[in-house]
Amino acid sequence: MKQAVAGQLASLRDFTLMYCPTPNSFRRFVAHYSTGHLIGWGHDNKSVALRTVVASPAATRIEQRTGGADANPYLAIAAGLAGMAYGIENELVPPAPIQGDGYANTSLQSVPTTMAEAIEVFERSEIANQYLGEDFVRFYAHSRRMELQQFNEAVGDSSPDQVSDWELMRYADTV
């Protein structure tokens, strides 16, 4: 399990685009929202990306907290399993678990905080290309780049903190 945790941490920046597939996904990355944008892990700690729960053997689990409700569950699971496989195959060792408020820990790195950055990191990722295949990485990055382009054309420089009518129509089908 420790190697799986280490692999997830090592690949979290690489796979952020799969966990956060829309421009709106990145609005959640605010301190104290328990969104898992800080790369760290801890036991029952909701202020970091990976929360381990080990209260009983039957309930032991890893919670990956970066992904949002807009993520495709199949792609998010594929990314998580690829990260775990990477950690296990490379016998990675996780850093010490984060105790207390991860948001107050200035040593923790963040996942990409914009979709444009996440696309760039994903495309260049050796882990993503090795575990998911170059064709998939190229196709998925292209699809997300087109999504971002459509968003930018529709929304422009309007308030970045407010959900636009275009987003409601595109993602929630409510307008």
MOZIZI-V508188 format. One record per residue. RES is the residue in one letter. PSI is psi in whole degrees, -180 to 180 (none if undefined). OMEGA is omega in radians with two decimals (999 if undefined). NEAR is the number of other ideal C-beta (glycine too) atoms within 10 Angstrom. Layout:
res:RES psi:PSI omega:OMEGA near:NEAR
res:RES psi:PSI omega:OMEGA near:NEAR
//
This chain:
res:M psi:-37 omega:3.13 near:14
res:K psi:-40 omega:3.10 near:14
res:Q psi:-37 omega:3.09 near:18
res:A psi:-43 omega:3.08 near:20
res:V psi:-46 omega:-3.13 near:22
res:A psi:-40 omega:3.12 near:23
res:G psi:-40 omega:3.09 near:26
res:Q psi:-43 omega:3.13 near:27
res:L psi:-42 omega:-3.11 near:21
res:A psi:-26 omega:-3.07 near:17
res:S psi:1 omega:-3.02 near:24
res:L psi:-45 omega:3.10 near:27
res:R psi:-41 omega:-3.10 near:21
res:D psi:-38 omega:-3.04 near:27
res:F psi:7 omega:-3.12 near:29
res:T psi:-38 omega:-3.13 near:30
res:L psi:-32 omega:3.12 near:29
res:M psi:-28 omega:3.10 near:25
res:Y psi:-24 omega:-3.06 near:24
res:C psi:82 omega:-2.95 near:29
res:P psi:-2 omega:-3.11 near:22
res:T psi:160 omega:3.08 near:18
res:P psi:-36 omega:-3.14 near:23
res:N psi:-27 omega:-3.13 near:18
res:S psi:-35 omega:-3.01 near:21
res:F psi:-12 omega:3.08 near:21
res:R psi:-22 omega:-3.10 near:17
res:R psi:-17 omega:-3.02 near:16
res:F psi:76 omega:-3.14 near:20
res:V psi:138 omega:3.13 near:11
res:A psi:142 omega:3.08 near:13
res:H psi:17 omega:3.01 near:9
res:Y psi:2 omega:-3.13 near:13
res:S psi:46 omega:-3.07 near:16
res:T psi:-7 omega:3.08 near:22
res:G psi:39 omega:3.11 near:26
res:H psi:-6 omega:3.09 near:27
res:L psi:129 omega:-3.03 near:24
res:I psi:99 omega:3.11 near:22
res:G psi:175 omega:3.12 near:22
res:W psi:157 omega:3.11 near:28
res:G psi:158 omega:3.10 near:18
res:H psi:119 omega:3.13 near:12
res:D psi:39 omega:-3.10 near:11
res:N psi:111 omega:-3.10 near:21
res:K psi:5 omega:-3.13 near:14
res:S psi:4 omega:3.12 near:24
res:V psi:170 omega:-3.02 near:24
res:A psi:-38 omega:-3.11 near:29
res:L psi:124 omega:3.11 near:27
res:R psi:125 omega:3.05 near:21
res:T psi:140 omega:3.09 near:18
res:V psi:118 omega:-3.05 near:12
res:V psi:30 omega:-3.09 near:12
res:A psi:-36 omega:3.11 near:10
res:S psi:152 omega:3.13 near:7
res:P psi:-38 omega:-3.11 near:6
res:A psi:-23 omega:-3.09 near:6
res:A psi:9 omega:-3.13 near:8
res:T psi:132 omega:-3.12 near:11
res:R psi:166 omega:3.01 near:11
res:I psi:128 omega:3.04 near:17
res:E psi:121 omega:3.07 near:14
res:Q psi:116 omega:-2.95 near:21
res:R psi:5 omega:-3.12 near:20
res:T psi:-40 omega:-3.07 near:28
res:G psi:145 omega:3.12 near:24
res:G psi:176 omega:-3.14 near:19
res:A psi:-17 omega:-3.14 near:7
res:D psi:-2 omega:3.13 near:15
res:A psi:144 omega:3.01 near:19
res:N psi:119 omega:-3.05 near:14
res:P psi:-33 omega:-3.14 near:9
res:Y psi:-41 omega:3.13 near:9
res:L psi:-37 omega:3.10 near:18
res:A psi:-42 omega:3.11 near:19
res:I psi:-42 omega:3.12 near:14
res:A psi:-43 omega:3.13 near:16
res:A psi:-44 omega:3.13 near:29
res:G psi:-44 omega:3.13 near:23
res:L psi:-37 omega:3.10 near:14
res:A psi:-42 omega:3.10 near:21
res:G psi:-42 omega:3.11 near:27
res:M psi:-45 omega:3.12 near:20
res:A psi:-41 omega:3.11 near:17
res:Y psi:-45 omega:-3.14 near:23
res:G psi:-42 omega:-3.12 near:23
res:I psi:-47 omega:-3.11 near:15
res:E psi:-31 omega:-3.12 near:11
res:N psi:7 omega:3.11 near:13
res:E psi:47 omega:-3.13 near:10
res:L psi:152 omega:3.10 near:19
res:V psi:127 omega:-3.12 near:10
res:P psi:156 omega:3.01 near:20
res:P psi:175 omega:3.10 near:13
res:A psi:145 omega:3.11 near:8
res:P psi:148 omega:3.12 near:16
res:I psi:128 omega:3.08 near:23
res:Q psi:138 omega:3.06 near:10
res:G psi:-157 omega:-3.03 near:10
res:D psi:105 omega:3.11 near:12
res:G psi:-29 omega:-3.14 near:23
res:Y psi:-23 omega:3.12 near:16
res:A psi:-7 omega:-3.10 near:10
res:N psi:103 omega:-3.06 near:14
res:T psi:-7 omega:3.13 near:5
res:S psi:-11 omega:-3.10 near:9
res:L psi:133 omega:3.07 near:17
res:Q psi:152 omega:3.10 near:11
res:S psi:156 omega:2.93 near:13
res:V psi:170 omega:3.04 near:24
res:P psi:138 omega:-3.06 near:21
res:T psi:2 omega:3.02 near:14
res:T psi:156 omega:3.13 near:14
res:M psi:-37 omega:3.13 near:23
res:A psi:-44 omega:3.11 near:15
res:E psi:-41 omega:-3.14 near:15
res:A psi:-39 omega:3.10 near:26
res:I psi:-48 omega:-3.11 near:21
res:E psi:-46 omega:3.14 near:15
res:V psi:-44 omega:-3.13 near:18
res:F psi:-47 omega:-3.11 near:24
res:E psi:-37 omega:-3.09 near:19
res:R psi:-4 omega:-3.04 near:12
res:S psi:121 omega:3.04 near:20
res:E psi:-37 omega:-3.13 near:10
res:I psi:-49 omega:-3.13 near:20
res:A psi:-46 omega:-3.12 near:26
res:N psi:-37 omega:-3.14 near:17
res:Q psi:-45 omega:-3.00 near:13
res:Y psi:-26 omega:-3.12 near:22
res:L psi:-17 omega:3.13 near:20
res:G psi:142 omega:-3.10 near:11
res:E psi:-39 omega:-3.14 near:11
res:D psi:-45 omega:3.13 near:9
res:F psi:-46 omega:-3.12 near:14
res:V psi:-46 omega:-3.14 near:20
res:R psi:-47 omega:-3.12 near:12
res:F psi:-49 omega:-3.09 near:11
res:Y psi:-42 omega:3.10 near:20
res:A psi:-41 omega:3.11 near:20
res:H psi:-43 omega:-3.13 near:12
res:S psi:-38 omega:3.14 near:13
res:R psi:-33 omega:3.07 near:22
res:R psi:-40 omega:3.10 near:15
res:M psi:-39 omega:3.08 near:10
res:E psi:-45 omega:3.13 near:16
res:L psi:-40 omega:3.11 near:17
res:Q psi:-45 omega:3.10 near:10
res:Q psi:-41 omega:3.10 near:13
res:F psi:-49 omega:-3.12 near:18
res:N psi:-39 omega:3.11 near:13
res:E psi:-37 omega:-3.10 near:9
res:A psi:-37 omega:-3.00 near:14
res:V psi:-33 omega:-3.14 near:17
res:G psi:-136 omega:-3.09 near:9
res:D psi:25 omega:3.13 near:6
res:S psi:174 omega:-3.06 near:11
res:S psi:116 omega:-3.09 near:8
res:P psi:-14 omega:-3.11 near:11
res:D psi:-5 omega:-3.12 near:7
res:Q psi:140 omega:3.09 near:9
res:V psi:127 omega:-3.07 near:14
res:S psi:164 omega:3.05 near:18
res:D psi:-37 omega:3.12 near:12
res:W psi:-44 omega:3.13 near:16
res:E psi:-41 omega:3.10 near:18
res:L psi:-43 omega:3.14 near:12
res:M psi:-42 omega:-3.07 near:12
res:R psi:-44 omega:-2.99 near:16
res:Y psi:-27 omega:-3.06 near:13
res:A psi:-13 omega:3.13 near:11
res:D psi:47 omega:-3.08 near:7
res:T psi:-9 omega:-3.08 near:8
res:V psi:none omega:999 near:10
//
